[in-house]
Every structure is written in structure tokens, then in C-alpha cells.
Amino acid sequence: MNSPRRTPPDPVDLFLDHLLVEKGLSHNTVDAYARDLGLFQSFCEARGTALDRVRGTDVLAFVTAQRGRGLSPRTVARRLSALRGFYGFLVAEGLATANPLERLESPAQWQTLPRTLTPEEARAVVETPDAPGPRALRDRALLELLYGSGLRVSEVSDLTLERLDLAVGFVRPKGKGAKERVVPLGGRAKAALEAYLADGRPLLLKGRRSPHVFLNRYGRRLSRQGIWGVVKAACRRAGVPADASPHTLRHSFATHLLEGGADLRSLQLMLGHADLATTQVYTHVTRKRLRELVRKHHPRG
């Protein structure tokens, strides 16, 4: 009697398991890869093309379709990066003979520069929570930390007490791929955190226990969505444009440091970028501002 034929494992699932188990990437990052690859897989199925038969022309058609939907160059470049990694994995595992993205360049990523606040706008945002009460103390500490240390919103949400050293003035967030880094705290962020930990956090806990620094009104970890809500409310009160976000404060931290004379390598370490090229976007931001200054203030501008 013939044994039933086993269905071969899905190559996308194999790749995602590889990222999660062997590469140690976070679940959020792997989920983003899964979404990008799922879009490409659906695109190929509609064209009647199997994933292991994809050619460079198929990828170009995918890019054209993505841009036709109005997606930014940065988003398209991220999806191409996911495909490049996927096909590199298939070739290494003997599941494909060639990487169709091997000679395909990513689209220009810096046509849309990251939104940044002016120092005056950033100051207005972080200083808006001034009402009495534990949540106002929390919000002030949260905003000071986002702007004063450039942490990602997920890093702030996951931050635990053991990763906060106020005596020395450092925070040790866990970034992408569970990589830990050390980031100095500014004086105002340190003072706001001390006030929140002493007079705000105990009231939010209401007798419960939690390892996390930032808590919601129920004494549980403040989610990323909760942090977005805090930032959006502060921006509304400060009169800052509605498209500002927690990542805007991170961009502003980086840009203001660089404009103040910080070197790119130190900035890379503080932001937790694996590649210096990722940090170099901020040089484009400052060059743009310098051009604006020349046009506005130079007699021959």
C-alpha cells in the first residue's frame, strides 16, 4: 500500500521560522516580513507564477504595482529588502537556483525626509503635561524620555525598572533582535522620571506589582497604542501638526543632536541602528535645513 505523499513545507514559513529562531528577530519584525512576503505571494499567484520561478521582471512588476498604489519609496524598499532576504535564504537552502533581486537596486529612499519638530515645538510638546496627578507625571516622564533619549515606542513600552539606572543616568533598552544598548538620560528626562517613579507610578499600581516603568490607569504596562495616544494628545495641546508621532520625537532627538555637533557614529549607537547607512538619513535632514537657512538669510540666497 502506497504511503500518502507528504506536502512540502511552505518556503515562506521556513524563512519566517529561520528569522525567528536562528536570527533572533522580534515577533513584530517577523510579522512585518510575513505581511510583505504575503503581498508578494498573492501578487505572484495572480500572475500564475510560483515563488521558486520568479524572475527579475516579476519583481519589477510588483514594484510598479506598489508604487501605483501610492506607497512611498521607503515602504517599497523595505518590501524589496524582505524579498532579497527571502530569496537569499532559498538559494542557501537549495530551494531556488538564483536570487531574482541580485542585480535589482532599491528605489531611492530619501525622497521623503523624516518629519522633525523644531526645538521650540519639541519643548512645547514635552512640557504640556503639567496638571497634577499620576498620569500627568507619567506623560511628562514618557515624553521627556522619547525626545531626550530617542527610544523607539516599542522600547519605551517594554522598558522595565531593572533597565533604568537613574543614579548613573542611563537607560538600557532592548532594541531590534533583542539587542541591548546603553543610552544616556538628559537632566530633564532624569528629573521627570524620578518624579514619576516617586509620586505617580505607585498611585497607578494601586497595590499591584509590575516590572514595567510606564503603566496605564489599570496598573498594567502602557501599550504602544497608549503611548501614541499620549503623544498625540500632547501634540494637540502644543499646537503641533497632527502627523507628529512618537517616531517624530525620535527623529527630532537625532536631528537636534546632529545639528548640535554630535558625530554620526555616536548617534548610531544611541539609536540602535545596525547599519550606519540607516543613520545617515539625518545628514540629509540637516543639509535640507542648511539650504533653507541660506535661501532665507543669505543676501544672494
N, C-alpha and C positions, 0 to 999 in steps of 0.2 A: 504493500500500500504506500503510495507516494505521500511524503510529509508535506504539509502546507507550505507554500512559498512565503518566506518572511519579507515583509515590507522594508525596504532600505530606510535607514534613518533620514529624516529631513535635514538637508545641509545647513539650513538657517538655524535649526535647533542645535545642531552640533557646534556651529560657530558661536551662538549665544552662550552655550554651556562653557565653551572654551574661554570666552571673555569673563564669565562669572567665576569659574573655578580656577583656571590657570592664570589668567591675567589679574584676577582680584579686583575687577571693576565693580563699582557700586550698582545696586539694583536699578537706580534711576538712570544711570548711564546705559546699562544693558537694555532697559526698556526703550530708551531713545533709539538705540541701534535697531531694536526689533521693529519699531514703528517705521524707520527709514527703509529697512530691508523689506518689510511688508508692503510698502508702497511700490517698491521696485518690482517685487514678485508679482503683484497684481497687474502692474503695467506690462510685464513680460507675458503673463498668462493671456491678457487681452490681445497681444500680438501673436500668440501661438508660439512663443519662444521659451524653451526650457532654460533654467538658470545656468546649467553647465554648457549651454550652447550660445551664450550671449557673446556678441561681438561689440567692438567699439562703436559701431553705428547705432546699435540698440541703446547704448548708454547715452550717446549724443541726442537721440530722440527723446529719451527720458528727461535729460536736462532741458531740452527745448520745451517739453510739455510742462515741466515745473516752472520755468521762467514765464511761460504763457499764463500761468495761474497767478502771476504777480509776486512770486516768492523772491526774497532778497538774495543777492549773490552769496551772502554768508550762509543762509539756510541751504542753498543748493550745494555749496562747498562742503557743508557738514554731511550732507547725504552722499556726496561723492566719496568723502573720506570713509564713511561706513561701507560703501561698496568696495572701495580699494582694499580695506582690511579684510572684508569677506572673501574676495577672490584671491587675495594673497594666502588666506587660510586654506581655501580649496586646493590651490596649487600645491601648497606644502603638504597637504594630506593626500595628494594624488587623486582628488575628486574632480579636478579640472586640469586641462593641459596648458592653459595660458590665462593671464590676468588681462581682461579686455580694457582695463583702465591704466595699463602700464605706461602708455605714452600719452595719456589724456591729461591735460593740465586743468587745474581747478580754475573756476572763474575768479575774476578779481574780487577780493573780499572787502576792500576798503572803500567802496563807493558810498556806503552809508556809515558815517563815523558814529561811534557810540555817543549817546546823549549825555552831556555832563551839565552839572549845575555850576554857577559862578560861586566863588567863596561866600558871597553875601547870601545867595539863595540857600546854600548848604547850611549856613549858620541859622538862617530863619527856620529851616525845616527841623533841625535838631533841637532848637530852643523852644519849639511850640508847646510841648507838654509841660506846662508849668502849674497846672491845677493841683491841689492837694490830693493825696490818695495813693494807694499802692500801684494802680495801673498807670498813673501818670509817671511815677518813679520808674516803673518798668519801661515805659515807652521812651523816656528820656535816655535811660541807660542803653536801650536797644538801638536807638538812632545814633547815639554817640559812638557806639561800637561799630555799626555799619559804616559810618563815614570816617571814623577815627582809625580803623584797622583794615578796612577793605575786605571784610569777610563775605563769603557767599551767603545767601539766605539760608541754604540747607545747613551750612556750618554753624550759623547762629542758632537755628532751631535745634540742632543736635548737641550744642555746647553743654558740657557738664561742669559741675563745680570743680572737679579734680583737674580740669584743663584750664582753669582760671587761676593765675597767681598774681594777686593784687599787691602782695608785699614786694615782689620784684618788678611788677609792672609788665607782665607778659600774658598772652593767651596762646594756647596750643590747640588750634582747630585741627580736625581731621578732614582733609580735603578729598579730592577725587582719587579713587583707587585706595582709599583708607590711608593715604599718606599724611603723616603729621608734619606740621611746620610750626615755627615759633614766630609770633608777630608781637611787636611791642605795642603797649597801650599808651595813647596820649594822656596827658594830665587830666583833661576834662572827661574823657571816657572812664578813666580810673575813678575819678571822684563820683561820677554818676552811678557807676556800678557799685561802689561802696555804699552810697545812699540807698540804692535799691535793695541790696542784699541785707542791709541792716533794718530798714524800715518798710520796705514794700513786699519783698518775697515772702517773709514769714506770714503776712496777712493773706497773701494769695494761697499759701499752702493750707491754711485752716487746719493745722494739726496733722496734715498728711506728710508723707515723705516723697521726695523726688530728687533724682540726681541732676536734673536739668536746671540750667540757670534761669531761663525765661519760661514763665508759666502763664497759662490762661486763667480766667476767673474761677475755673474749677480746680485749680491747683495742679493741672496736668501740663505736659510740655506744650509750649506755644508752637503751633504748626507753621509751615511755610506760608500757608494761606492767611493765617493770623498775622504773621509778620508783614505780609503785603498790605493787609488792612491797616495796620499801624502806620506804615509809611505813606499810604495813600491819604489817610486822614490828616497826617502832619503836613503833607504837601498842599492839601486843600486849604488848611488853616494858614499856611505860609504864602499862599497865592502862587505856588509853583505850577507850571503846566501839568496837565493831567496825565501825560505819558510818562512821568517820572515814576521810578520803581526802586525796590531795594538794590537792583543792579546798577541803577543810576548813581546811587551813593557810592558803590564800589568803584565805578568809573571815575567819579569825581575825586575820590580818595587818591586814585592812581595819577590822574591828570594833575591835580594840585601838588602832589609830591614831586612829580617830574618837573613841573614849572618852577617849583621852589629849589631845584638843583639836585634832586635825588638821582642816582645813577640807575640805569636800566636793569642791571644785574640784581641790585638790592630790591628793586621793585618786583622783579620776577619772583624772588624768594618770598616776599611778603604776600604776593597774590597767589602763590602756589601754582604757577604755570610750569608745566613740564618742559615746554619749549620756549626759548627766548623770543622766537618769532611771534608768538601769541601776545607777548607783552609789547612788542614794537608798534602795535596799533596806536598806543598812546603818543608815540612820537608824531604820528600823523595828526592827531588831535592838536598837539601843541604847535605844530607847523601851521595848521589852519588858523589858529588864533594869532600867531605871529603875523601871518599875511593880512589878517583883518586889522591888526594894530597898525601896520604900515599903510594900508589903504586909508585908514581913518585919520591917522595923526601925522603922517609924513607929508610935507608940502608938495612933494612930487608923487604922492601915492596914487 
